[in-house]
């Protein structure tokens, strides 16, 4: 069945940030008062489409009102399939399917394997609720410093980390003073100390990884320096630390260094950081530091603060012996040396190492060897960590940067990424990259005519489910948003490395499984052809239920796909309580590719006295 839909969106309703009432639809349009006119428009559209495509067509009238609020004989957006997905009980409000605290107890404690991804055999078939009293987060940049208690109802960290200035509880909200375990005077002052040792303001450092991030204050304060940090931490005894980071509008992901590679390509980050992150860097033949080496760009920095750095000053407070701390630091130094890193500086509480910009003069010790050529350094989805050293691309002299130089930020966003100009991504040329950049500027401009809230500050955390070259994120770079770019492991080509070379961030993921994040992570989800990509791999319902789980109440979804796929999608999202419309492609209405815009309805668990499990 071929369907042409033409919508004239007359008004986008302003979404207030902190409303607790039932969700307003984002698309507010007037009903046509003349029923006969509706019928005539339908008939005319039917024959016009049939004339152009030579096939039977169903059409809608020319306004979005018909798709959302009227039931007419020709309204194809009235779903034939109308299954309603039940609401989960209140105890699922923080459900993370692949990092479920209870199910994880059945896995090995060795190397924290039980904290890794362990997905259920059968996905949940109900809709994860928001907690009672949930409110839309504060807009950025106010969200950096405060969040609503009702959204993350956990006070544990306010007690456990009170003296470290992580987080305070005040009335109905949490306040984030910017402190941390090793920077009680604030992340900003701590970053300034780092900035005295390496240059954080010249654009040479753009992407950063924070391991064991706490509430992500380090990443939050680096944003003012145009450094985009992806903060990771496990779902562990520090309840909801990643969830707090996301409520603050800071990029974060549930993740841990255990037995599997992190879901990032090689040579991704300009800088990696650990501030008392409790990762045993010197243990297991240095395998965790070896993984940091894999994801660091040639010439990238590793920053360590907290034990054992400056142990001579702090050993009594850390309740460890001088001998123990000295041995730990010596082992870390040896591991770093085995990776051919050089130690740049150790000053007060901060130590910084640098990865070499090539392996031209890298002479490995007996304890370490280079990984074989068959070991793909970018393969990072359920891939075991290894102790062999990931080789960087070969160079002709020791002054050359392996894999190619990237431009300083912000030039690197528009510059041809080295992986592309070196022809290492099949089918992606310099010309194709430039065309993609212009194409997404046009597409995002069109999106903003349909959803007038996009780019206004209403949305902060964005997800691109099938990012390709990161064009969607690049087109939004001037807006107060950040985008998690996902390259599906089933994508025809692996482009995630080039996304990082543009100064953007992202992860590998398989959308047949749940994402490593909390419910209500994203304000807006963009899905370009991702549902067609998975059409013969897993259930469409399951992917849409996962999108519903990680989307905030009153959040927006934009799906680009073939019109037949969107018709199926619309029939399902009706059962998710999403308001949705299908609109034409930005170029012309005869293209089979259409767009579905949807808004998730506001609803929460009932008050505590009414909750049932």
C-alpha positions as CSV (number, residue, x, y, z in Angstrom):
1,X,0.0,0.0,0.0
2,X,1.4,3.4,-1.0
3,X,0.4,6.4,1.1
4,X,0.9,10.1,0.5
5,X,0.5,12.4,3.5
6,X,0.7,16.2,3.3
7,X,0.6,18.2,6.5
8,X,0.4,21.9,7.0
9,X,1.5,22.3,10.6
10,X,0.0,25.6,11.8
11,X,1.2,25.8,15.3
12,X,3.6,24.0,17.7
13,X,2.4,24.3,21.2
14,X,4.9,25.7,23.7
15,X,6.0,23.0,26.1
16,X,6.5,24.3,29.6
17,X,9.5,22.7,31.3
18,X,7.9,21.8,34.6
19,X,4.3,20.8,34.1
20,X,2.9,17.8,35.9
21,X,-0.4,17.6,34.1
22,X,-1.4,15.4,31.1
23,X,0.9,15.8,28.1
24,X,0.0,18.4,25.6
25,X,0.4,17.3,22.0
26,X,3.2,19.1,20.2
27,X,1.1,19.5,17.1
28,X,-1.9,21.7,17.6
29,X,-4.1,22.3,14.6
30,X,-7.6,23.4,13.8
31,X,-10.4,21.1,12.7
32,X,-11.9,21.7,9.3
33,X,-15.6,22.5,9.9
34,X,-16.9,21.3,6.5
35,X,-17.1,17.5,6.3
36,X,-17.9,17.6,2.6
37,X,-14.7,19.5,2.0
38,X,-12.7,16.7,3.8
39,X,-14.3,14.1,1.5
40,X,-13.5,16.1,-1.6
41,X,-9.9,16.6,-0.6
42,X,-9.5,12.9,0.1
43,X,-10.9,12.0,-3.3
44,X,-8.8,14.6,-5.1
45,X,-5.7,13.5,-3.4
46,X,-6.5,9.9,-4.2
47,X,-6.7,10.5,-7.9
48,X,-3.8,12.9,-8.0
49,X,-1.5,10.2,-6.5
50,X,-2.9,7.5,-8.7
51,X,-2.2,9.7,-11.7
52,X,1.4,10.2,-10.7
53,X,2.3,6.7,-9.6
54,X,-0.1,4.5,-11.5
55,X,-1.1,2.6,-8.3
56,X,-4.0,2.7,-5.9
57,X,-3.5,5.2,-3.1
58,X,-5.0,6.1,0.2
59,X,-4.6,9.7,1.3
60,X,-5.3,12.1,4.1
61,X,-6.6,15.7,3.9
62,X,-4.1,18.5,3.8
63,X,-3.9,19.2,7.6
64,X,-2.4,17.4,10.5
65,X,-5.7,17.9,12.3
66,X,-7.2,15.0,10.4
67,X,-4.4,12.6,11.5
68,X,-4.6,13.6,15.2
69,X,-8.2,14.5,16.0
70,X,-10.7,13.5,13.3
71,X,-11.9,10.1,12.3
72,X,-12.8,10.2,8.6
73,X,-13.3,7.4,6.0
74,X,-10.0,8.4,4.3
75,X,-7.9,8.9,7.3
76,X,-5.3,6.1,6.9
77,X,-3.6,7.2,10.1
78,X,-6.4,5.6,12.1
79,X,-4.6,2.4,13.0
80,X,-5.9,-0.9,11.8
81,X,-3.7,-2.6,14.4
82,X,-4.5,-1.0,17.8
83,X,-2.8,-3.2,20.5
84,X,-2.4,-1.2,23.7
85,X,0.8,-1.9,25.6
86,X,0.2,-1.9,29.3
87,X,2.0,0.3,31.8
88,X,4.6,-1.4,33.9
89,X,4.2,-1.3,37.7
90,X,6.0,1.4,39.7
91,X,8.9,-0.9,40.6
92,X,10.1,-0.8,37.0
93,X,10.5,3.0,37.0
94,X,14.3,2.7,36.8
95,X,14.5,-0.6,34.9
96,X,17.7,-1.1,33.0
97,X,17.2,-4.4,31.2
98,X,20.9,-5.2,30.5
99,X,22.2,-3.9,33.8
100,X,19.5,-5.2,36.1
101,X,20.9,-5.2,39.7
102,X,19.0,-8.4,40.7
103,X,19.8,-10.5,37.6
104,X,23.5,-9.4,37.7
105,X,23.9,-11.2,41.0
106,X,23.9,-14.5,39.1
107,X,27.2,-13.6,37.2
108,X,30.8,-13.8,38.2
109,X,32.2,-11.2,40.7
110,X,35.7,-11.7,39.2
111,X,36.9,-8.5,37.5
112,X,33.4,-7.1,38.1
113,X,31.9,-9.1,35.2
114,X,28.5,-9.1,36.9
115,X,28.4,-5.3,36.4
116,X,28.6,-5.7,32.6
117,X,25.8,-6.1,30.1
118,X,23.6,-9.2,30.7
119,X,20.4,-8.8,28.8
120,X,17.2,-10.8,29.5
121,X,16.2,-13.5,27.0
122,X,12.7,-11.9,26.6
123,X,12.2,-8.2,26.5
124,X,9.7,-6.4,28.7
125,X,6.3,-6.0,27.0
126,X,5.1,-3.1,29.1
127,X,5.9,0.6,29.2
128,X,8.3,1.8,31.9
129,X,6.7,4.5,34.0
130,X,8.1,7.8,35.2
131,X,8.1,8.2,39.0
132,X,5.2,10.1,40.5
133,X,5.7,13.8,40.4
134,X,8.2,13.6,37.5
135,X,8.9,17.1,36.0
136,X,10.8,18.0,32.8
137,X,14.4,18.8,33.7
138,X,15.7,22.3,34.1
139,X,16.8,23.7,30.7
140,X,20.6,23.9,30.0
141,X,22.7,25.5,31.4
142,X,20.7,25.7,34.6
143,X,20.4,21.9,34.6
144,X,24.2,21.6,35.2
145,X,23.7,22.7,38.7
146,X,20.2,21.4,39.7
147,X,17.7,18.6,39.2
148,X,14.3,17.7,40.5
149,X,14.3,15.2,43.4
150,X,11.1,13.5,42.0
151,X,13.0,12.6,38.8
152,X,15.8,10.7,40.6
153,X,14.4,10.0,44.1
154,X,17.7,8.9,45.7
155,X,19.3,10.7,48.6
156,X,22.0,8.1,49.2
157,X,24.8,10.2,47.6
158,X,23.8,13.3,49.5
159,X,24.8,11.5,52.7
160,X,27.6,9.3,51.4
161,X,29.4,12.1,49.5
162,X,28.4,15.0,51.7
163,X,31.9,16.1,52.7
164,X,33.1,15.7,49.1
165,X,30.6,18.3,47.8
166,X,29.1,16.0,45.0
167,X,25.5,16.7,45.6
168,X,23.1,18.4,48.1
169,X,19.4,18.0,48.7
170,X,17.5,21.3,49.0
171,X,13.7,21.3,49.1
172,X,12.3,19.7,46.0
173,X,15.6,19.6,44.2
174,X,19.2,18.4,44.1
175,X,22.0,20.9,43.8
176,X,25.3,20.0,42.3
177,X,28.1,22.2,43.7
178,X,30.6,20.8,41.3
179,X,32.7,18.9,43.8
180,X,34.3,15.5,43.6
181,X,36.1,13.0,45.7
182,X,39.5,14.4,44.7
183,X,38.3,17.9,43.9
184,X,36.2,19.1,46.9
185,X,36.9,22.7,45.9
186,X,35.0,22.2,42.7
187,X,35.5,20.7,39.2
188,X,36.2,24.1,37.7
189,X,39.2,24.7,39.9
190,X,40.4,21.2,39.3
191,X,40.1,21.6,35.6
192,X,42.0,24.8,35.8
193,X,44.8,22.9,37.6
194,X,44.8,20.4,34.7
195,X,44.8,23.3,32.2
196,X,48.1,24.5,33.7
197,X,49.7,21.2,32.7
198,X,48.2,20.6,29.2
199,X,46.3,23.0,26.9
200,X,42.6,22.6,27.3
201,X,41.6,25.7,25.4
202,X,43.3,25.7,22.0
203,X,40.9,23.2,20.4
204,X,43.4,20.3,20.2
205,X,41.4,18.4,22.9
206,X,37.8,18.0,21.9
207,X,36.6,14.5,23.0
208,X,37.2,13.1,26.5
209,X,36.3,9.9,28.4
210,X,35.7,10.0,32.1
211,X,35.8,6.5,33.7
212,X,34.1,6.1,37.0
213,X,32.5,9.5,36.6
214,X,30.5,10.0,39.8
215,X,27.8,12.6,38.9
216,X,29.9,13.8,35.9
217,X,30.9,17.2,37.2
218,X,34.2,16.9,35.4
219,X,32.5,16.5,32.1
220,X,29.8,19.1,32.9
221,X,32.4,21.8,33.5
222,X,34.6,20.9,30.5
223,X,31.7,21.8,28.2
224,X,32.4,25.5,28.8
225,X,35.8,24.8,27.3
226,X,34.3,23.2,24.2
227,X,35.4,19.7,25.3
228,X,32.8,17.0,24.9
229,X,33.1,14.3,27.6
230,X,31.4,10.9,27.6
231,X,31.1,9.9,31.2
232,X,30.8,6.2,32.1
233,X,30.1,4.4,35.4
234,X,28.5,1.1,36.3
235,X,25.2,0.7,38.0
236,X,26.6,-0.1,41.4
237,X,26.4,0.9,45.0
238,X,26.7,4.6,44.1
239,X,23.0,4.6,43.2
240,X,22.0,6.5,40.1
241,X,25.3,8.4,39.4
242,X,24.8,8.1,35.7
243,X,21.2,8.9,36.0
244,X,22.1,12.1,37.8
245,X,24.5,13.0,35.1
246,X,21.8,12.6,32.4
247,X,19.4,14.7,34.4
248,X,22.0,17.4,34.4
249,X,22.1,17.3,30.6
250,X,25.6,15.8,30.5
251,X,26.6,12.9,28.1
252,X,26.8,9.7,30.1
253,X,26.4,5.9,29.7
254,X,26.3,2.9,32.0
255,X,29.6,1.2,31.4
256,X,32.5,-0.5,33.2
257,X,36.0,-1.8,32.5
258,X,35.7,-5.5,33.2
259,X,36.1,-8.2,30.6
260,X,34.6,-6.7,27.4
261,X,35.9,-3.8,25.3
262,X,34.1,-0.5,25.8
263,X,31.6,0.2,22.9
264,X,33.9,2.7,21.2
265,X,36.2,2.6,18.2
266,X,39.9,2.7,18.4
267,X,41.6,6.1,18.4
268,X,38.4,7.9,19.6
269,X,39.2,10.1,22.5
270,X,41.7,13.0,22.9
271,X,41.8,12.5,26.6
272,X,40.8,10.0,29.2
273,X,40.4,10.7,32.9
274,X,40.2,8.8,36.2
275,X,39.6,10.6,39.5
276,X,39.7,8.1,42.3
277,X,37.6,5.8,40.0
278,X,38.7,2.7,41.9
279,X,39.8,0.8,38.8
280,X,42.7,-1.5,39.5
281,X,44.9,-0.2,36.7
282,X,48.0,-2.2,37.5
283,X,46.2,-5.5,37.9
284,X,45.4,-8.3,35.4
285,X,48.6,-7.5,33.4
286,X,47.4,-3.9,32.9
287,X,44.4,-4.9,30.8
288,X,42.3,-1.9,31.7
289,X,45.0,0.6,30.9
290,X,45.5,-1.3,27.7
291,X,41.9,-0.7,26.8
292,X,42.3,3.0,27.5
293,X,45.2,2.9,25.1
294,X,43.0,1.4,22.4
295,X,40.4,4.2,22.6
296,X,42.9,7.0,22.9
297,X,44.0,8.9,19.9
298,X,47.7,8.9,19.1
299,X,49.1,11.8,21.2
300,X,46.2,11.6,23.6
301,X,46.4,12.1,27.3
302,X,45.6,9.9,30.3
303,X,44.9,11.8,33.6
304,X,45.0,10.1,37.0
305,X,44.2,11.7,40.3
306,X,43.5,10.1,43.6
307,X,45.2,7.0,45.0
308,X,48.1,6.3,44.5
309,X,49.0,9.8,43.2
310,X,50.6,11.9,45.9
311,X,50.5,9.0,48.3
312,X,53.2,10.5,50.5
313,X,50.8,13.2,51.5
314,X,47.6,11.2,51.8
315,X,48.4,7.7,52.8
316,X,47.1,8.0,56.3
317,X,43.8,9.4,55.2
318,X,43.5,6.6,52.6
319,X,44.0,4.1,55.4
320,X,46.6,2.3,53.4
321,X,50.3,1.6,54.0
322,X,53.1,3.6,52.3
323,X,54.5,0.4,50.9
324,X,51.2,-0.7,49.4
325,X,50.7,2.7,47.7
326,X,54.2,2.9,46.5
327,X,54.0,-0.5,44.9
328,X,50.7,0.3,43.2
329,X,52.1,3.5,41.6
330,X,55.3,1.7,40.5
331,X,53.2,-1.0,38.8
332,X,51.1,1.7,37.0
333,X,54.3,3.4,35.8
334,X,55.5,0.0,34.5
335,X,52.2,-0.7,32.6
336,X,52.3,2.8,31.1
337,X,55.9,2.3,30.0
338,X,55.0,-1.1,28.4
339,X,52.4,0.8,26.3
340,X,55.1,3.1,25.1
341,X,53.5,6.0,27.0
342,X,55.5,8.9,28.3
343,X,54.8,10.5,31.6
344,X,54.4,14.2,31.1
345,X,54.0,15.5,34.6
346,X,53.1,14.7,38.1
347,X,52.2,17.7,40.2
348,X,50.4,17.7,43.5
349,X,47.4,15.4,43.1
350,X,47.5,15.1,39.3
351,X,49.6,12.8,37.0
352,X,49.4,12.9,33.2
353,X,50.7,10.4,30.7
354,X,50.7,10.8,26.9
355,X,50.2,8.1,24.3
356,X,52.8,8.3,21.5
357,X,51.6,9.8,18.2
358,X,52.9,6.7,16.4
359,X,54.7,3.4,17.2
360,X,57.8,4.2,15.1
361,X,60.1,3.9,18.0
362,X,57.9,1.7,20.2
363,X,59.9,-1.2,21.6
364,X,57.8,-3.6,23.5
365,X,58.9,-5.5,26.6
366,X,58.7,-9.2,27.0
367,X,55.4,-8.8,28.9
368,X,53.6,-7.3,26.0
369,X,53.3,-7.8,22.2
370,X,51.3,-6.2,19.4
371,X,47.9,-7.6,18.5
372,X,47.8,-9.5,15.3
373,X,46.4,-8.0,12.1
374,X,43.3,-10.2,12.4
375,X,42.4,-8.4,15.6
376,X,40.1,-5.6,14.4
377,X,40.8,-2.6,16.8
378,X,37.4,-1.2,16.1
379,X,35.4,-4.3,16.9
380,X,33.9,-3.5,20.2
381,X,30.6,-5.1,20.7
382,X,30.8,-8.0,23.2
383,X,34.5,-8.2,22.2
384,X,36.9,-9.5,24.9
385,X,39.6,-7.2,26.1
386,X,43.1,-8.3,25.4
387,X,46.5,-7.6,26.9
388,X,48.2,-7.3,23.5
389,X,48.9,-3.7,22.4
390,X,46.6,-2.3,19.7
391,X,48.9,-1.2,16.8
392,X,48.2,2.2,15.3
393,X,48.4,2.8,11.6
394,X,51.9,2.7,10.2
395,X,53.8,5.9,9.5
396,X,56.8,6.7,7.3
397,X,58.7,8.7,9.9
398,X,58.5,9.4,13.7
399,X,57.1,12.9,13.3
400,X,54.0,11.7,11.5
401,X,50.7,11.1,13.4
402,X,49.3,7.6,13.0
403,X,46.0,7.6,11.3
404,X,46.3,11.2,10.2
405,X,46.0,14.6,12.0
406,X,42.7,16.0,12.9
407,X,42.0,19.7,12.9
408,X,41.6,21.7,16.1
409,X,38.0,22.3,17.2
410,X,35.8,23.8,15.7
411,X,37.4,23.3,12.3
412,X,37.4,19.5,12.7
413,X,33.6,19.3,12.6
414,X,33.5,20.3,8.9
415,X,37.0,19.0,7.8
416,X,37.2,15.6,6.0
417,X,38.0,13.0,8.7
418,X,41.3,11.2,8.3
419,X,39.5,7.8,8.1
420,X,37.6,9.2,5.0
421,X,40.4,11.0,3.2
422,X,42.7,7.9,3.8
423,X,39.9,5.8,2.1
424,X,39.6,3.4,5.1
425,X,35.7,3.5,5.1
426,X,34.4,1.6,2.1
427,X,32.2,3.6,-0.2
428,X,32.7,6.9,1.7
429,X,34.6,9.6,-0.3
430,X,35.5,13.2,0.4
431,X,32.8,14.3,-1.9
432,X,30.2,12.0,-0.2
433,X,31.2,13.5,3.2
434,X,30.7,17.0,2.0
435,X,27.4,16.2,0.4
436,X,26.2,14.5,3.6
437,X,27.1,17.6,5.6
438,X,25.0,19.8,3.4
439,X,22.2,17.3,3.2
440,X,21.8,17.2,7.0
441,X,21.8,21.0,7.3
442,X,18.8,21.0,4.9
443,X,17.0,18.2,6.7
444,X,17.4,19.6,10.2
445,X,16.2,23.0,8.9
446,X,13.1,21.2,7.7
447,X,12.7,19.4,11.0
448,X,12.6,22.8,12.7
449,X,9.7,23.9,10.5
450,X,7.7,20.9,11.7
451,X,8.7,20.9,15.4
452,X,9.4,24.5,16.3
453,X,10.7,23.5,19.7
454,X,13.8,21.9,18.2
455,X,16.7,24.3,18.8
456,X,14.9,26.5,21.4
457,X,16.5,24.8,24.4
458,X,13.4,22.6,25.1
459,X,15.5,19.5,24.2
460,X,18.9,18.9,25.6
461,X,19.8,15.1,25.4
462,X,19.4,13.8,21.9
463,X,19.9,10.3,20.4
464,X,20.6,9.5,16.8
465,X,19.9,5.8,16.4
466,X,21.6,5.4,13.0
467,X,24.1,8.2,12.8
468,X,26.2,7.3,9.7
469,X,28.6,10.2,9.5
470,X,27.1,12.2,12.3
471,X,25.4,14.7,10.0
472,X,22.3,15.1,12.2
473,X,24.5,16.0,15.2
474,X,26.7,18.3,13.1
475,X,23.7,20.3,11.8
476,X,22.7,21.0,15.4
477,X,26.1,22.0,16.7
478,X,25.1,25.7,17.4
479,X,22.0,24.6,19.4
480,X,22.2,23.9,23.2
481,X,22.1,20.1,22.7
482,X,24.4,17.1,22.7
483,X,23.8,14.1,20.5
484,X,24.7,10.4,21.2
485,X,25.5,9.1,17.8
486,X,24.9,5.3,17.5
487,X,26.4,3.2,14.7
488,X,24.4,-0.1,14.7
489,X,26.7,-3.1,14.7
490,X,24.6,-4.3,11.7
491,X,25.3,-1.1,9.6
492,X,26.9,-1.8,6.2
493,X,30.0,0.2,7.1
494,X,31.5,1.2,10.4
495,X,31.6,5.0,10.5
496,X,31.9,5.6,14.2
497,X,35.6,6.4,14.1
498,X,35.0,9.2,11.6
499,X,32.3,10.6,13.9
500,X,34.9,10.9,16.7
501,X,37.3,12.5,14.2
502,X,34.7,15.2,13.7
503,X,34.8,16.0,17.4
504,X,31.5,14.2,18.1
505,X,30.7,11.2,20.4
506,X,28.9,8.0,20.0
507,X,28.7,4.2,20.7
508,X,28.2,0.9,18.9
509,X,24.9,-0.7,19.6
510,X,22.5,-3.5,18.5
511,X,19.0,-2.3,18.6
512,X,17.7,-5.8,19.2
513,X,18.9,-5.2,22.7
514,X,18.3,-2.5,25.3
515,X,20.6,0.4,25.5
516,X,23.0,0.8,28.4
517,X,21.2,3.7,29.9
518,X,18.4,4.6,32.4
519,X,14.8,5.2,31.5
520,X,14.0,8.8,30.4
521,X,17.5,9.5,29.2
522,X,16.7,11.4,26.0
523,X,14.5,14.4,25.1
524,X,14.5,13.6,21.4
525,X,15.2,10.5,19.5
526,X,16.1,10.5,15.8
527,X,15.8,7.3,13.8
528,X,16.9,7.4,10.1
529,X,16.1,4.1,8.4
530,X,17.0,2.1,11.5
531,X,13.6,0.3,11.6
532,X,14.0,-1.0,8.1
533,X,17.6,-2.0,9.0
534,X,16.2,-4.3,11.7
535,X,13.0,-5.4,10.0
536,X,14.2,-9.0,9.6
537,X,16.3,-9.2,12.7
538,X,14.0,-8.5,15.7
539,X,10.6,-7.3,16.6
540,X,9.6,-3.8,15.6
541,X,7.5,-3.6,18.8
542,X,10.5,-4.3,21.0
543,X,12.6,-1.6,19.4
544,X,9.7,0.9,19.8
545,X,9.2,-0.1,23.4
546,X,12.9,0.5,24.1
547,X,12.6,3.9,22.5
548,X,9.7,4.6,24.8
549,X,11.7,3.4,27.8
550,X,14.6,5.8,27.2
551,X,12.5,8.8,26.0
552,X,11.3,11.4,28.5
553,X,7.7,12.2,29.0
554,X,6.7,14.8,26.4
555,X,9.9,13.9,24.5
556,X,9.9,13.9,20.7
557,X,10.7,11.2,18.2
558,X,11.5,11.7,14.5
559,X,11.6,8.6,12.3
560,X,12.7,8.7,8.7
561,X,11.8,5.5,6.7
562,X,9.9,4.0,3.9
563,X,6.2,4.9,3.9
564,X,5.1,1.3,4.4
565,X,7.3,1.0,7.5
566,X,6.0,4.2,8.9
567,X,2.4,3.0,8.6
568,X,3.4,-0.1,10.6
569,X,5.1,2.2,13.1
570,X,2.2,4.5,13.5
571,X,-0.1,1.6,14.3
572,X,2.2,0.5,17.1
573,X,3.0,3.9,18.6
574,X,-0.7,4.6,19.0
575,X,-0.6,1.8,21.6
576,X,2.3,3.5,23.3
577,X,0.3,6.6,23.9
578,X,2.3,8.7,21.5
579,X,0.7,11.5,19.5
580,X,2.0,11.2,16.0
581,X,1.8,12.4,12.4
582,X,3.4,11.4,9.2
583,X,4.7,14.2,7.0
584,X,6.2,14.4,3.6
585,X,9.9,14.2,2.7
586,X,11.6,17.6,2.7
587,X,12.1,17.5,-1.1
588,X,8.8,16.3,-2.5
589,X,5.7,14.4,-1.6
590,X,6.3,11.6,-4.3
591,X,9.3,10.2,-2.5
592,X,8.6,6.9,-0.7
593,X,10.7,8.0,2.2
594,X,8.5,9.9,4.7
595,X,8.8,11.2,8.3
596,X,6.9,10.4,11.4
597,X,6.9,13.0,14.2
598,X,5.7,11.8,17.6
599,X,5.4,13.0,21.1
600,X,5.3,10.8,24.1
601,X,2.4,11.4,26.4
602,X,3.0,12.6,30.0
603,X,2.1,10.0,32.5
604,X,3.6,8.7,35.8
605,X,3.1,6.1,38.4
606,X,0.2,6.8,40.8
607,X,0.9,8.2,44.3
608,X,2.7,5.7,46.5
609,X,-0.4,4.7,48.4
610,X,-2.0,3.6,45.1
611,X,1.1,1.7,43.7
612,X,0.8,-2.0,43.3
613,X,3.6,-4.4,42.1
